[in-house]
Amino acid sequence: MSITYIGVRHHSPACARLVARTIARLRPAYVLVEGPADMNERISELYLRHRLPIAVFSSGPGFASYAPFCAYSPEWAALTAARTAKSVPLFIDLPAWHPAFRDRSNRYADAELHYAAAMERLCRELRASSVDELWDRMFEVEDGDGLAERLTAYFDLLRGDLDASEGDAERERYMARWIRAAAAQAGDAPVVVVTGGFHTAALRRLVDQGADVEGARREDDRPGAPRGDGAGTAADNAAWPDVPSPEDGARVSSYLVPYSFRRLDAFTGYQSGMPSPEYYQLLWEHGARRAADEVVKAVAQRLRQRGLAASTAHLIAAGAQASGLARLRGSRVPTRVDLLDGLVSALVSEDLGQPVPWGRGGGLTPGSHPVVVEMVAAISGARVGRLHAKTPAPPLVHDALAQLERLGLDDCSGELELDLCDATGLARSSVLHQLRVLGVPGAEREAGPADGLDPASRERWRIGWGERRLVALIEAGAHGATLAQAAASALKERVSGVGGVDVLPLLSGTLFDTVLCGLPADADQILALIADVLADTASAGGADLGPLGSVLSASLGLWRHDRVFRIARSPSLTHVIAAAAERLLRLAHAVTGPDTAADPHRSTALAALRDAVRHAEPVLTVDRAEVTAAAARIASDQQAPPDLRGAALGLGWSLGVGGGVVGVGGAVVAVPPGIGVRRIGDWLAGLFALAREEASSAEMIGLLDGVVGAMTEDEFLGALPALRMAFAYFPPREKEAVARSLLDRRGLRGDARGLLRVSVSPANGMEARSRERTALAELVEHGLLSTEAEQLVKGVRI
């Protein structure tokens, strides 16, 4: 066997050059590349005239993974060099969906991340601030004789005698089977193997010792056996490993997608990226010395465009600083870190405030110096890949683009107004919402109905399609073949496996999204799920009424008013409304705690119950008498929170029943027992939330005037926030009427509207008043004020 192993760092120009030179020199029969073996039958797609970077995107139930390629990726260099040498290229790694890749979003996750201790030791010994700086100094700017030997020594040190993780070990056994099969077929012809350097020593050992080949079968027995792009064929008697199939028949797929330097950049979180891809692109194209000059130019251009200082003198100083740092650190040519440090030294005169990202690893953080931000952007680059027009795409892409074209949305840009009562407007809205729930960028809704209670029948969108649209559509292709199917699948996935009252807002929001997407059948399924949650949730003390209220409110709104989305009076909606109303009434009794803080969501929930009784009583399983009787019990229950007691009283009033604490005609004659002075505002907030108009009678205002007038200063200041919250339910015109009523009660003449105007906020006034009283009390305590002043303090009301 004549096997040449090349261990590489993914996205390394030095490694890419070594791979290309080796393949050109050996002209091997096979070039084996670390990559998804299930792409071998479609490897010719990679040879279309794409604009790099691109990636193989693989997806399936619960996973999504990328295998990106740029011009300087060793894997891409191997594929292109194999075509030139008329070698057969083959991917030899497990498919991306395989459990060996569990919890990885990128196939090329550097194994060195799992062995940081060895790298930290090496950086410390060689005085490098990071692994990236160490790598550049050892390999990228020193690309010459002995590179292969230095790489082997480096990766042997990295791996050491440590065992791989279970997933990596399984991948290595699988790749070793491919290598042995290729070597057996090649006979005396050479075979080149290009894999991550972490795996190289293990693959060499497994192949030499005789890796497990169980499960391999003859090439002519396997449909679509891997072949090069017309560059050669395998011998008929070669045996190749099986490509595994997903368990349980799960649907998986792999497609090429455009990629970008921003997504490739390690500074933005790419797990196996080389940082600053634009720098390495320049390094690949021009070499280290020319790349350094180009970087300085790019940084200067960005800084000048943004009005930041970057004079010729600055740039000369930066170049001199970088060269000096390189020599000091042992390099003939400035590395990326030398360039960045030199630029910062020349361009930034003040304190940076925080470490630079290339010195500590990771990306930019908030507060980074503007010059540093522009430097990182300049060497990260803005290149975006583009696929050849003949690149296969999932069916969803064709369906979505066809629908956009049919509805005149494909060439649309800027602001778009839609009338949802118009058939075309509704169809356009449904397609845009389907794209929205799939995460396809380019269409943002700025206005429109927010939920089932919103009477709006028009939408406003901002359209601006970009190159990311195609990427997102390909990625969304895992959800279904058509736009409607994919959107429905994504919505069901959002709520799959959920349960309990806590998830009801999620279900309610998903229900409305389903309606907006024009998917009535799927809306019925989500409604059924909501009903199941309502039925399965056991009642318990302290139950949260808010989620139930939101579900009831949204469902009732759609049931009553929906003439736009065509699901009004839906049987499924009817079932949910009935179940939610019954459940809400039962749980309201379970809410206890007279000292519990006020919660506006409780009042909103009882308001939804009130509306259900008013507008949908025939379909409920509880009637008006049951609801009002329960409301009376809660209103007089001293163990219930004051805001809930007030809301229950308002529920009874709004449905025409006094509730036990009101006089003839519904007028309050006293604050209910158990409501302390400081909690009167909470009680009123609940009451006003449900029966503001009924509670604004002259008798009610007289009661409140008496209660507030009897408060001490401390009591008033303590009750003021809750009182403000309570009266926030009144619109300005009704507040003015209350103010006029108070003036009339005192026989005063004045501007009622003027009483509502204050020069400072009530909160600030309350705080100032409290501090003033504290200061006066201290002065009296120390005998610095007269008895009259003391009486002023003790008199409370000033």
WOWO-V427616 format. One record per residue. N is the residue number from 1. OMEGA is omega in whole degrees, -180 to 180 (none if undefined). Layout:
n:N omega:OMEGA
n:N omega:OMEGA
This chain:
n:1 omega:177
n:2 omega:-175
n:3 omega:176
n:4 omega:180
n:5 omega:175
n:6 omega:175
n:7 omega:-174
n:8 omega:163
n:9 omega:-177
n:10 omega:179
n:11 omega:176
n:12 omega:178
n:13 omega:-180
n:14 omega:179
n:15 omega:179
n:16 omega:178
n:17 omega:179
n:18 omega:180
n:19 omega:-178
n:20 omega:-180
n:21 omega:-177
n:22 omega:-179
n:23 omega:178
n:24 omega:-178
n:25 omega:-174
n:26 omega:-175
n:27 omega:-172
n:28 omega:174
n:29 omega:-179
n:30 omega:169
n:31 omega:-176
n:32 omega:-171
n:33 omega:173
n:34 omega:-177
n:35 omega:-173
n:36 omega:-176
n:37 omega:180
n:38 omega:176
n:39 omega:-176
n:40 omega:-180
n:41 omega:-177
n:42 omega:-175
n:43 omega:179
n:44 omega:178
n:45 omega:-179
n:46 omega:-177
n:47 omega:172
n:48 omega:-174
n:49 omega:177
n:50 omega:168
n:51 omega:-177
n:52 omega:8
n:53 omega:173
n:54 omega:179
n:55 omega:168
n:56 omega:179
n:57 omega:179
n:58 omega:-177
n:59 omega:178
n:60 omega:-179
n:61 omega:175
n:62 omega:179
n:63 omega:173
n:64 omega:-174
n:65 omega:180
n:66 omega:169
n:67 omega:-172
n:68 omega:176
n:69 omega:168
n:70 omega:-173
n:71 omega:-176
n:72 omega:174
n:73 omega:178
n:74 omega:180
n:75 omega:178
n:76 omega:176
n:77 omega:179
n:78 omega:-179
n:79 omega:-178
n:80 omega:179
n:81 omega:178
n:82 omega:180
n:83 omega:179
n:84 omega:-179
n:85 omega:-178
n:86 omega:174
n:87 omega:178
n:88 omega:177
n:89 omega:179
n:90 omega:168
n:91 omega:-171
n:92 omega:-177
n:93 omega:179
n:94 omega:176
n:95 omega:-174
n:96 omega:-178
n:97 omega:-173
n:98 omega:180
n:99 omega:178
n:100 omega:-180
n:101 omega:-175
n:102 omega:179
n:103 omega:175
n:104 omega:174
n:105 omega:180
n:106 omega:-178
n:107 omega:-172
n:108 omega:176
n:109 omega:-176
n:110 omega:176
n:111 omega:-179
n:112 omega:177
n:113 omega:-179
n:114 omega:-177
n:115 omega:-174
n:116 omega:-177
n:117 omega:180
n:118 omega:-179
n:119 omega:178
n:120 omega:179
n:121 omega:-179
n:122 omega:178
n:123 omega:-180
n:124 omega:-179
n:125 omega:-176
n:126 omega:175
n:127 omega:175
n:128 omega:-176
n:129 omega:-178
n:130 omega:177
n:131 omega:-179
n:132 omega:178
n:133 omega:179
n:134 omega:-179
n:135 omega:-180
n:136 omega:-176
n:137 omega:-177
n:138 omega:-168
n:139 omega:-170
n:140 omega:-179
n:141 omega:179
n:142 omega:-178
n:143 omega:-179
n:144 omega:-180
n:145 omega:177
n:146 omega:-179
n:147 omega:-179
n:148 omega:-179
n:149 omega:179
n:150 omega:177
n:151 omega:180
n:152 omega:180
n:153 omega:-179
n:154 omega:-176
n:155 omega:175
n:156 omega:177
n:157 omega:-180
n:158 omega:-177
n:159 omega:-179
n:160 omega:179
n:161 omega:-180
n:162 omega:176
n:163 omega:176
n:164 omega:173
n:165 omega:-178
n:166 omega:180
n:167 omega:179
n:168 omega:179
n:169 omega:179
n:170 omega:177
n:171 omega:-178
n:172 omega:177
n:173 omega:-180
n:174 omega:180
n:175 omega:179
n:176 omega:178
n:177 omega:177
n:178 omega:-179
n:179 omega:180
n:180 omega:180
n:181 omega:180
n:182 omega:179
n:183 omega:179
n:184 omega:180
n:185 omega:-175
n:186 omega:-179
n:187 omega:-180
n:188 omega:-179
n:189 omega:-178
n:190 omega:174
n:191 omega:178
n:192 omega:-179
n:193 omega:-179
n:194 omega:-180
n:195 omega:173
n:196 omega:-174
n:197 omega:179
n:198 omega:-175
n:199 omega:-167
n:200 omega:-178
n:201 omega:180
n:202 omega:179
n:203 omega:179
n:204 omega:-179
n:205 omega:-179
n:206 omega:-179
n:207 omega:-180
n:208 omega:-178
n:209 omega:-179
n:210 omega:-177
n:211 omega:179
n:212 omega:179
n:213 omega:180
n:214 omega:179
n:215 omega:177
n:216 omega:177
n:217 omega:-173
n:218 omega:-178
n:219 omega:-175
n:220 omega:175
n:221 omega:-174
n:222 omega:-179
n:223 omega:174
n:224 omega:-179
n:225 omega:-175
n:226 omega:176
n:227 omega:178
n:228 omega:-179
n:229 omega:-178
n:230 omega:-174
n:231 omega:-178
n:232 omega:-179
n:233 omega:177
n:234 omega:178
n:235 omega:-175
n:236 omega:-177
n:237 omega:180
n:238 omega:178
n:239 omega:-178
n:240 omega:176
n:241 omega:172
n:242 omega:168
n:243 omega:-176
n:244 omega:175
n:245 omega:179
n:246 omega:178
n:247 omega:175
n:248 omega:176
n:249 omega:-179
n:250 omega:-180
n:251 omega:177
n:252 omega:-179
n:253 omega:176
n:254 omega:179
n:255 omega:172
n:256 omega:177
n:257 omega:171
n:258 omega:178
n:259 omega:-179
n:260 omega:176
n:261 omega:180
n:262 omega:179
n:263 omega:-179
n:264 omega:-171
n:265 omega:177
n:266 omega:179
n:267 omega:179
n:268 omega:170
n:269 omega:179
n:270 omega:-166
n:271 omega:-177
n:272 omega:-176
n:273 omega:162
n:274 omega:179
n:275 omega:172
n:276 omega:-175
n:277 omega:179
n:278 omega:177
n:279 omega:-177
n:280 omega:172
n:281 omega:177
n:282 omega:177
n:283 omega:179
n:284 omega:-175
n:285 omega:-168
n:286 omega:-174
n:287 omega:-169
n:288 omega:-175
n:289 omega:-180
n:290 omega:179
n:291 omega:179
n:292 omega:179
n:293 omega:-178
n:294 omega:178
n:295 omega:179
n:296 omega:178
n:297 omega:-178
n:298 omega:179
n:299 omega:180
n:300 omega:-179
n:301 omega:-180
n:302 omega:-179
n:303 omega:-180
n:304 omega:178
n:305 omega:-178
n:306 omega:174
n:307 omega:178
n:308 omega:-175
n:309 omega:176
n:310 omega:-178
n:311 omega:177
n:312 omega:178
n:313 omega:177
n:314 omega:-175
n:315 omega:176
n:316 omega:178
n:317 omega:180
n:318 omega:179
n:319 omega:179
n:320 omega:178
n:321 omega:-179
n:322 omega:180
n:323 omega:178
n:324 omega:178
n:325 omega:180
n:326 omega:-180
n:327 omega:180
n:328 omega:-178
n:329 omega:173
n:330 omega:180
n:331 omega:176
n:332 omega:-176
n:333 omega:179
n:334 omega:173
n:335 omega:178
n:336 omega:-179
n:337 omega:176
n:338 omega:180
n:339 omega:-178
n:340 omega:179
n:341 omega:179
n:342 omega:179
n:343 omega:179
n:344 omega:-179
n:345 omega:-177
n:346 omega:-171
n:347 omega:-176
n:348 omega:-178
n:349 omega:-178
n:350 omega:-180
n:351 omega:180
n:352 omega:179
n:353 omega:-180
n:354 omega:-177
n:355 omega:177
n:356 omega:-174
n:357 omega:-178
n:358 omega:178
n:359 omega:-177
n:360 omega:-175
n:361 omega:-178
n:362 omega:-174
n:363 omega:176
n:364 omega:178
n:365 omega:178
n:366 omega:-180
n:367 omega:178
n:368 omega:-178
n:369 omega:-178
n:370 omega:179
n:371 omega:178
n:372 omega:179
n:373 omega:-179
n:374 omega:177
n:375 omega:180
n:376 omega:179
n:377 omega:-177
n:378 omega:-177
n:379 omega:172
n:380 omega:177
n:381 omega:-178
n:382 omega:-177
n:383 omega:178
n:384 omega:-178
n:385 omega:177
n:386 omega:180
n:387 omega:173
n:388 omega:-175
n:389 omega:-178
n:390 omega:180
n:391 omega:178
n:392 omega:180
n:393 omega:178
n:394 omega:-178
n:395 omega:-178
n:396 omega:-178
n:397 omega:-179
n:398 omega:180
n:399 omega:-178
n:400 omega:-179
n:401 omega:178
n:402 omega:180
n:403 omega:178
n:404 omega:179
n:405 omega:-179
n:406 omega:-177
n:407 omega:178
n:408 omega:-178
n:409 omega:-173
n:410 omega:-179
n:411 omega:-177
n:412 omega:175
n:413 omega:-179
n:414 omega:-176
n:415 omega:-179
n:416 omega:177
n:417 omega:-179
n:418 omega:174
n:419 omega:-175
n:420 omega:176
n:421 omega:177
n:422 omega:-175
n:423 omega:180
n:424 omega:178
n:425 omega:179
n:426 omega:179
n:427 omega:178
n:428 omega:180
n:429 omega:-178
n:430 omega:-180
n:431 omega:180
n:432 omega:177
n:433 omega:176
n:434 omega:176
n:435 omega:-179
n:436 omega:-177
n:437 omega:176
n:438 omega:178
n:439 omega:180
n:440 omega:-176
n:441 omega:176
n:442 omega:178
n:443 omega:-179
n:444 omega:180
n:445 omega:-178
n:446 omega:180
n:447 omega:180
n:448 omega:-180
n:449 omega:-176
n:450 omega:179
n:451 omega:-176
n:452 omega:-180
n:453 omega:-176
n:454 omega:-177
n:455 omega:-177
n:456 omega:179
n:457 omega:177
n:458 omega:177
n:459 omega:173
n:460 omega:-179
n:461 omega:171
n:462 omega:-175
n:463 omega:177
n:464 omega:-176
n:465 omega:177
n:466 omega:-177
n:467 omega:179
n:468 omega:-179
n:469 omega:-179
n:470 omega:179
n:471 omega:-178
n:472 omega:179
n:473 omega:177
n:474 omega:179
n:475 omega:180
n:476 omega:-179
n:477 omega:178
n:478 omega:-177
n:479 omega:-178
n:480 omega:-175
n:481 omega:179
n:482 omega:-178
n:483 omega:180
n:484 omega:179
n:485 omega:-178
n:486 omega:179
n:487 omega:178
n:488 omega:179
n:489 omega:180
n:490 omega:179
n:491 omega:178
n:492 omega:178
n:493 omega:180
n:494 omega:-175
n:495 omega:-177
n:496 omega:176
n:497 omega:-179
n:498 omega:179
n:499 omega:178
n:500 omega:-178
n:501 omega:-177
n:502 omega:-177
n:503 omega:-178
n:504 omega:176
n:505 omega:177
n:506 omega:179
n:507 omega:-179
n:508 omega:178
n:509 omega:178
n:510 omega:177
n:511 omega:-178
n:512 omega:175
n:513 omega:179
n:514 omega:177
n:515 omega:180
n:516 omega:179
n:517 omega:179
n:518 omega:-177
n:519 omega:-173
n:520 omega:-179
n:521 omega:179
n:522 omega:175
n:523 omega:178
n:524 omega:179
n:525 omega:179
n:526 omega:175
n:527 omega:177
n:528 omega:178
n:529 omega:177
n:530 omega:180
n:531 omega:178
n:532 omega:179
n:533 omega:180
n:534 omega:-178
n:535 omega:-173
n:536 omega:-176
n:537 omega:-180
n:538 omega:178
n:539 omega:-179
n:540 omega:177
n:541 omega:179
n:542 omega:-177
n:543 omega:-179
n:544 omega:-178
n:545 omega:-174
n:546 omega:-179
n:547 omega:178
n:548 omega:180
n:549 omega:-180
n:550 omega:178
n:551 omega:-179
n:552 omega:-179
n:553 omega:-178
n:554 omega:-179
n:555 omega:-180
n:556 omega:178
n:557 omega:178
n:558 omega:-178
n:559 omega:-176
n:560 omega:-164
n:561 omega:-169
n:562 omega:171
n:563 omega:-178
n:564 omega:-174
n:565 omega:170
n:566 omega:174
n:567 omega:176
n:568 omega:-180
n:569 omega:178
n:570 omega:177
n:571 omega:179
n:572 omega:176
n:573 omega:179
n:574 omega:-180
n:575 omega:-179
n:576 omega:-180
n:577 omega:-179
n:578 omega:-179
n:579 omega:-178
n:580 omega:-179
n:581 omega:180
n:582 omega:-179
n:583 omega:-179
n:584 omega:-180
n:585 omega:-179
n:586 omega:-177
n:587 omega:180
n:588 omega:178
n:589 omega:-175
n:590 omega:-179
n:591 omega:-178
n:592 omega:178
n:593 omega:-178
n:594 omega:179
n:595 omega:-179
n:596 omega:179
n:597 omega:180
n:598 omega:179
n:599 omega:-179
n:600 omega:-179
n:601 omega:177
n:602 omega:179
n:603 omega:178
n:604 omega:179
n:605 omega:179
n:606 omega:175
n:607 omega:176
n:608 omega:177
n:609 omega:177
n:610 omega:-179
n:611 omega:179
n:612 omega:179
n:613 omega:-179
n:614 omega:-167
n:615 omega:-177
n:616 omega:-177
n:617 omega:-178
n:618 omega:-177
n:619 omega:-179
n:620 omega:175
n:621 omega:173
n:622 omega:-179
n:623 omega:-176
n:624 omega:-178
n:625 omega:178
n:626 omega:-178
n:627 omega:-178
n:628 omega:177
n:629 omega:177
n:630 omega:179
n:631 omega:179
n:632 omega:180
n:633 omega:-179
n:634 omega:-178
n:635 omega:-178
n:636 omega:-178
n:637 omega:-177
n:638 omega:177
n:639 omega:179
n:640 omega:177
n:641 omega:-178
n:642 omega:-178
n:643 omega:178
n:644 omega:177
n:645 omega:178
n:646 omega:179
n:647 omega:178
n:648 omega:176
n:649 omega:178
n:650 omega:177
n:651 omega:178
n:652 omega:178
n:653 omega:-175
n:654 omega:177
n:655 omega:171
n:656 omega:-180
n:657 omega:-175
n:658 omega:177
n:659 omega:171
n:660 omega:-179
n:661 omega:180
n:662 omega:179
n:663 omega:-179
n:664 omega:179
n:665 omega:176
n:666 omega:-179
n:667 omega:178
n:668 omega:178
n:669 omega:179
n:670 omega:172
n:671 omega:-177
n:672 omega:179
n:673 omega:178
n:674 omega:178
n:675 omega:180
n:676 omega:-178
n:677 omega:-178
n:678 omega:-178
n:679 omega:-178
n:680 omega:179
n:681 omega:178
n:682 omega:180
n:683 omega:-180
n:684 omega:180
n:685 omega:177
n:686 omega:-179
n:687 omega:-178
n:688 omega:-179
n:689 omega:-177
n:690 omega:-174
n:691 omega:-177
n:692 omega:-177
n:693 omega:-180
n:694 omega:-176
n:695 omega:-177
n:696 omega:179
n:697 omega:180
n:698 omega:179
n:699 omega:-180
n:700 omega:179
n:701 omega:177
n:702 omega:178
n:703 omega:-178
n:704 omega:179
n:705 omega:179
n:706 omega:-179
n:707 omega:-178
n:708 omega:-180
n:709 omega:-179
n:710 omega:-178
n:711 omega:168
n:712 omega:180
n:713 omega:180
n:714 omega:180
n:715 omega:-179
n:716 omega:180
n:717 omega:178
n:718 omega:-177
n:719 omega:-171
n:720 omega:-179
n:721 omega:-179
n:722 omega:177
n:723 omega:177
n:724 omega:179
n:725 omega:-179
n:726 omega:-176
n:727 omega:174
n:728 omega:178
n:729 omega:-179
n:730 omega:173
n:731 omega:-175
n:732 omega:-177
n:733 omega:-179
n:734 omega:175
n:735 omega:179
n:736 omega:179
n:737 omega:177
n:738 omega:179
n:739 omega:180
n:740 omega:179
n:741 omega:178
n:742 omega:177
n:743 omega:-180
n:744 omega:-180
n:745 omega:-178
n:746 omega:-179
n:747 omega:-178
n:748 omega:175
n:749 omega:-179
n:750 omega:-179
n:751 omega:-179
n:752 omega:180
n:753 omega:180
n:754 omega:178
n:755 omega:-178
n:756 omega:-179
n:757 omega:178
n:758 omega:-178
n:759 omega:176
n:760 omega:180
n:761 omega:179
n:762 omega:-180
n:763 omega:178
n:764 omega:178
n:765 omega:179
n:766 omega:-180
n:767 omega:180
n:768 omega:180
n:769 omega:-180
n:770 omega:179
n:771 omega:179
n:772 omega:-179
n:773 omega:179
n:774 omega:-180
n:775 omega:179
n:776 omega:-180
n:777 omega:179
n:778 omega:178
n:779 omega:178
n:780 omega:-178
n:781 omega:-178
n:782 omega:176
n:783 omega:-178
n:784 omega:178
n:785 omega:-177
n:786 omega:177
n:787 omega:179
n:788 omega:178
n:789 omega:178
n:790 omega:177
n:791 omega:177
n:792 omega:180
n:793 omega:-177
n:794 omega:-179
n:795 omega:171
n:796 omega:-175
n:797 omega:-176
n:798 omega:none
